[in-house]
């Protein structure tokens, strides 16, 4: 499928269009939209409503005003999940790569803890995954109090407890190999094309042609790429969890 079919911009002899999302520097809006779409399908295609109290909004609400019981009887829409994640990412100034790591941790939690993502727990499951992803991926210090400031009504004690239980449920397995990261990235791209989520395209200019690192995204953030490689572990030491059928169906 050509770029022109996806965006309405056609490559020609005089102009070539390439999308601006790469493995090392993915497009922010597209990735967050695809990750939240994957979460939406997890909720939609769940088998039951298995959960834990520490992950339940009814026991540990993220807002001062408790949601009515009817709220937990209906699955959230995709745009509701997207707004929640985008709000945290924008407020905490998190890099796009954290969204991919968030999905890895979320699916690992579902598998390890044998629970379902449902209307009562999806926000706290996402929050815990985002919190860990931010700490593992970024070189700079990330403090739990920063997330309290972003969310407003959540106490530091609650954030600390959520993080502690999350680590226990993950059996402290928060390593993400380079191969697993790449698999999730390309699976999310496939999901985007299947669901008509279009990646932005930019003209292939002389400047981009003369700077291959800029095309790959490495030139824009070499330190981030090196950090990712440092955090990569061998596949032999990693318990791989692929995208569920719910995401790819």
Buried (B, 14 or more C-beta within 10 A) or exposed (E): EEBEEBBEBEBEEEEBBBBBBBBBBBBBBBBBBBBBBBBBBBBEBBEEEBBBEBBBBBEBBBEEEEBEEEEBEEBBEBEEBBEBBBEBBEBBEBBBBBBBBBBBBBBBBBEBBEBBBBBBBBBBBBBBBBBBBBBBBBEEEBEBEBBBEBBEEBEEEBBEEBBEBBBEBBEEBBBBBBBBBBBBBEBBBBBBEEEEBBBBBEEBEEEBEEEEEBBBBBBEBEEBBEBBEEBBEEEEEBEEBEBBEBBEE
